[in-house]
Amino acid sequence: MRRSRYQIMVYIAMLAAQAVVISILEGAIPSPLSFAPGAKLGLANLISVIAIFTLPFSKSIQVVLIRIVLTALIGGNMSTFFYSLAGGLLSYFAMLWSKKLGPNKVSIIGISVLGGVMHNVGQLSVAALFARSFSVMNYLPVLSFSGILAGFVVGFLGNFLLERISVLQMYHKELVANTDQKDWLSNHK
């Protein structure tokens, strides 16, 4: 069954709204990654993972961009917007690229781990531009470790939800049926 344009728009809006709410809630609680000041789990990236596996590129990028813009408008400022934009887009494109390797070479968790690390690389790159110094990149090993942990948690949750929520499974199967993308969920059953 092919979804109508309006059903897709509602699905995109729901994913983006969930990501914004998760991001705002996560900002209100202390980070479990206290060894890395400024690091957080990035649970809103869970929605990016779900979007990548249930929507084509032109729609999944919309979810990511809507989340970044709305989160910055609601709870941030221009600098947080640039940090989020760089981290979010670098993470998104890295996950999209690694997804092309296929389910036999990389897992959803592995894709998310790469996304977590690249999110930190993007944000540190913006910090280096703002500071006009690449010495902030010395913080990359610590943030990479936190990105690996956060990416694992997000990937695990994404995999869990994709395998157990029927609506997500339907969108994934539609994506596979209507594009040249591989089925990531059938390998687990």
Buried (B, 14 or more C-beta within 10 A) or exposed (E): EEBEEEEBEEBBEEBBBBBBBBBBEBBEEEBEBEEBEBBBBBBBBBBBBBBBBBBBBEBBBBBBBBBBBBBBEEEBEEEBBBBBBBBBBBBBBBBBEBBEEEBEEBBBBBBBBBBBBBBBBBBBBBBBEEEEEEEBBEBBEBBBBBBBBBBBBBBBBBBEBBBEBEEBBEBBBBBBEEEEBBEBBEEEE
